[in-house]
Amino acid sequence: MKAYFHDVVTIGRLRAFMASAAFIAVLAVALMVPSGRALSADAVVTDVRVGEHAGSTRLVFDLDHEIAFKIFVLSNPDRVVIDLPEVGWRLPTRPLPVNVGILAKLRYGLFKPGVSRVVLDVTSAPLIKRSFLLRPGASDGYRLVVDLAAGGRGPVAAGGPEGRKVASAPPPKKPVAIPKVPGKKVIVIDPGHGGVDPGTIGVNGIYEKHITLAMGRELKRQLEKSGQFKVVMTRSRDIFVKLRDRVEFARDAGADLFVSVHADAIKNRKTRGLSVYTLSETASDREAAALAEQENKADLIAGVHTTENTPEITGILIDLTRRETMNQSARFATGMVKELRRRTKLLRNTHRFAGFAVLKAPDVPSILIELGFLSNRADEKALRSAAYRRKLAKGMARAITGYFSNVEEAYNK
């Protein structure tokens, strides 16, 4: 118990330093969260069609209004990104096109306030042959047409119509700190994925991003019922949030705990069960390492430039803080596993370790919960159920309350 008390006190003292101007100066360049005013969706995409035309792969987006757009290529892996103003999506109830010409698959969603994004995974380095907007004809509305071919030689960009760039959010700026409520602990809930990054897709078509958001909202509701916590979410709607922005959001909020919510998928559809992860540079097993590698690609999946280097935060004090925080995270995870074991099926070796980018706030105890496997029919069916999510959320809330009770007990000894 003395060692535990030392951990708590050390984190308290070091967090005070890390809130100082000196530390913030070091951190300011490394971690910044873009923010901006959400823009209303003035146009709606009503259909997406893909075909092969004159040696090219042609994509046609049907729209009900004229829009500006920007299109560019990213490499490693090869992708084509189309940025639009914030639009609505009312597509027909059929699967999205896959494996047509150079196109392997596509995804879409809100990238940031004011910007919707389409990401095209392609089978080879792409060449943007043409991109243009057709005005309405006798039987058609506006159509955004993109012609792609193999043989590209590197990143290129184009815009339209008439060379206009896509409308975007205001320039990035540091967000206003979320005020703390006296006497209340701050819990940050992080629903995984979102917007243009759907996460894994269940056996019956449910997207991970929708499950995690529903679970996050329910956990927030359960925590707020007690009146003990100030609860904030890294995203409260279907929007993409960069991994490092999720970490910085927690720090700006003055988080006492950070809970990231996900759902897994695996080739073996018989595998099921909930698991809890904490940060470690050495993974507990190959499965944990593979999962962390997959989750850490979220920015890449959303079409984010991955060549930008984020300055590494170093120093003995920060390293010490991270080690103490990892100890607290492990204690939190142990209590979470104990509580959830009473409520649902758990994966073997339930508490696991891996290098998840989203858990790397150096001074915020953090865990990542994999709610189950969307590749398993039983897990997916359960996670679709509001009653099941409510049962899980109650257990999570009890574990969070218990964690702080243990901290208070340590301080009082």
N, C-alpha and C positions, 0 to 999 in steps of 0.2 A: 504493500500500500504506500510506503514511503516513496518508492520509485514512481508509482503512479502519480502521487502528489507532485513530485519533482517535474514530471512531464507537463502537467497542467500549468504549474507556475511558470515553467520555462517558456511555454508557448505564449502565455499571457504577456510576459516581459518582452519577448522577441516580437510579438505582433505589435506591441506599442511602438517599438523601433521602426518596424516595417510600415507603420502608418505615418512616419515622420517625413519631413520634406526631403531629407537626404536619400531615403530609400525610394521615395516616389520619383526623384530625379533619375535614379538608375533605371527604374521600371518604366518610365513614361514612353521611351522609344520602343521598348520591347513589346508592350501590350497596350493596344488601343482598341476601343470598341466603336465601330461606326454606328452612328445613330442618325435618325432623320424622321421628318414628318411623313406619315403614310399618305400616298396619293390615291385618289379614288380610281377604280377601274373604269375607264371610259369606253373600252372596247372589249369584245368577247370573242374568243376563239371557239368556233363551232364544229370544226372538224380538222383532222390531220390525215393527209393522203400521201402515200409514197409509191413511186413506180420507177421503172427504167425508161428513159426517153433519150433517143439519139446518142447512145453511148454514155449517158449521164444518169446519175441517181437523182430523181426530181422529188422534192418535198413541196407540198402545197398546204398552206395553213389558211383555212377559210375564216374570215373575220366579218364582223358587222359594222366596223368603222375603219377609217384610215388610221394608220399608225406609222410612227418612225421605228427604225430598227437598226441594230448593229450586229454584224456577224464576224466572227474571228476563229482562228484555228489555234488549238493548243496541242502540244506534243508530250510524249512520255507519261501516259499513253496518248495516242492520237484521238482528238476530239474536235468537234465543231460546236461552237457556242453561239446561240442567237439570243441577244438581249432585246427585250421589248419594254414598253411602258407597262406599268402594273395592269394586267388584263384579267378578265374572268375566263374560266374554262368550262364550257358546256359541250363536252365531246360525246359522241354516240356511245352507247353501252356495248362496246366491242373492244377486244384487245388492241393495244397500240401496235403499229407495224414493227416487225422485226425481220432481220436477215433479208433485206431487199437491196440488191446492188452492193454499194459500198457501206450502206447503213447496217450496223449490227442491231442497235436498239436506241431508243430515245427516252428521255424523261423530261418533265417540265414542272414548274412550280414557282413560287415567290422566292426570289433570291435575296432581296432586301426591299425595304419600303420604297415604292416607286419603280421597281424593276422586276419584271418577270423574266425567267430564263428557261431556254430549251437547250439541253445538252444532248448531242448526237455522238454516240460511240460508233466509230468507224473501223473497218477492217484493215485499212492501210492509210498511209499519209494522204490526206485529202487536199484536193484543189477546189477552191470555190470558183466555179466557172462563171456563174451569174447569180445575182440575187436582186429581186425587184418586186414591186407591189403593183398588182393589176387592179385597175378600177372596176367598179361593177359593170357587168354586161346585162344582156336581156334576162338571163336566168341565174346569174351568179352575183354574189356580193364581192367585197374586197378579197383579194387572194395574195398572200405572201408566197412567192415562188423562190426556191433555192435549188440550184443545180450543182451537184458535186460530182467529182471524178477522182480517180486515183492519180497519184503522181505529184502530189504537193511537195514542196521543198522547205517548208518552214512556216512559222506563224505569219498569217496575213489577215487583214481586216477590211471590211467594207461596210457601208452604211446606206440607208435609204429611208423613205424615198427622197430623191433629189439631194442626196448627200447629207441629210440631217442625221445627227446622232440621237440615240435613244434618250428619252427623258430619264433622269436619275435623281437619286436622293441628294440632299445637301452634302457638302464635304464632310468627311469624318471629323468628329470631335469627341472629346472625352465626356462621357455622360455625367449628369448631376448625380452625386452620391445619394443613395436611397436613405432617408432619415431613419435612424433607429428609434424604436419605441422603448422607453425606459422600462426595465424589468422583463422585457421579452427577448428571447433568443431569436436570431435571424436564421431561417432555414431557406436555402436556395434549392429549388427543384429544377432539374434539367431534363426535360423531355427530349430524348435523343432524336437526331435527324430532323427532317422538316423541309418544307418547300420543295426545291428542285432535287433534294436528296431524300428519297422515300425510305431508305433503309432496306431491310429484308422484306420479302413479300411472302405471305402465308400460302398454305396449300389451297386455300379457297379465295385467294386474291386480296386479303386484307394487307394494308401497308403498315409496317412497323411505326412510321411516323404518326399515324393516327392512333394506334394503340398506346404509344408512349405519352401522347398529349392527353388522351382520356385518363390514363393512369395518373399523370401529373396533376391534373385538375382534381381528381378524387382525393389524392393524398393531401393536396392543399386544403381541401374542404375539411378533411378529418383533422388536420393539425390546427386549423383555425377554430374548430369547434371547442377546443380546450381553453382557448383564450390565453395560452401561454407563449404563443409564437407569432412572430412576424414572418410571413411566408411570401416569397417572391419566386417567379419562374423565369428561366432564361428565355423561354418563348411561350406565349399564351395563345398563339394561332399557328397556322400552317405556313411557316416562314423558315428560310434557311438561316442558321447562325453558325459562324465559323467556330472551330474548336477553341482557339485561343481566346475568342471573345466570350465564350461561356465561362472560361476560367477567370477572366478579368471581371466579368459581371459579378461573380461571387465575391471577389475581393472588394469591388466598389460597394457592394451591398453590405460589407462588414459581416459576411456570413460566419456563423458559428458552426454550421454543418452544410455540406453540399451533397446532394443525392441525385445522381444521374440515372435515368430510367431507360432501359433498352429491352429488346426482345431478340432472340438469336434465331438462326436457321442453320441446318447442317444436312449433309447428304443422307445420313442415316435417319430416316423419318420415325424410327422407333424411339429415338432419344428424346427425353422430355425432362422437365423439372427446372426449378428456379435456382439461381446461383448469385453469389455476391462477390464482387471483385474490389480489391484495393491495389494501390500503386506499388509496383516494384519494377526495377529495371531488369530483374531476372524473373521470367515467367515461371509459374508453379508447374506448368506442364505444356505440352505442345499445343493442346487445344486452346489454352489461355493465350499463348503467344500468337496463334493464328487469328483469334478473335480480336486481340488488341491491334494487330496489323490491319485487319479489315476495318475496324472502327476508326483508326487513325487516318484512313483514306477518305473520310467524309468530305473534306475540303476539295480534294481532287475530283471526287464524284460530282460535286456541284459546279465544276468548271472554274475553280479558283486557280490562279497562277501559282505554281508550286516552286518557282525559282526564287521567290522573295525570301531572303534570309532574315529570320527573327534573331536579334542579338541574344546570346545566352546569358542568363543571369547567374553570376558566380559569386563566390565568397564564402568564407568559413561560416559566418553567421547564418547566411541563408541556407547553406547545407545542413547546419545544425537544426535550424527550424524545420526543414523538410523531414529530417529523420524523426524528430519529435512528433510532427504532424502525422507521419506514416504510422507511428505507434498508436496515436489516438484513433486514426482511421481503422486500424486493425481491431481495436477494442470495440469500436462502434459496429464494425462488421460482425464480430462475434455475437453481440447482443441481437443484431438484426436476424442472423441465422437462427438463433435460439427461439426468437419470437415467431418467425415465419414457419419454422418446422411444425408448429402446432396447427397451421392453417392450410398448408398446401404440400404438394410433392416437391422435394428438393433434388437437385442434381447431386451425384456422388461428389465427395470432396467439395462441399458447397462453397466454402470460403477459398477463393482463388486469388492469384496475384499476376499482374502483367503491367506493361508500360503504357497504360491508356493516357493519351495526351490530355484528355478532359479532366483527369484527376490530379494534374500537376500544380495546382495552386500550392505554393510552399507553406502557407500558414493557415489553411482551411482543411480540417479533417473531412475527407471525401470518400464516398463509395460509389460504385456503379452496380446497379441491380439488373441482372438479366432475368426478366419476368418468366421466361420459358422459351420454348422453341416453336416459332410459327410454322416450321416444317413438320411439326407433329400435330395431327388432327385434334387430339384431346387438348393439348395446350392451347392451340389456336382457338378452339371452341370456347374454352374457359376464359381466355383473355378478351374475347368478344363480349362476354357477359358483364353487364354493369354490376350485378350482384357479386360476382367473383372479384372484380376489381375493388369493390367496396370492402370485401373481406380482407384482401391483401393490404389495402390502405390502412385499415384499422390496426393490423399487425405492425406495419411500418411505423405508424404514429406512436404505438406503444413502445416500440424499440427506441425511437428518438427521445421520447419522454424519459425512458429508463436510462439512456446514456447521460442525460443531463442530471438526473438524480444521483448517478454514481459520481459525476464530477463534483456536485455540491457536497456530497458525502466526503469526498477526498479533501476538499478545502476545509471542511469543518473538523477534521480529525487533528 
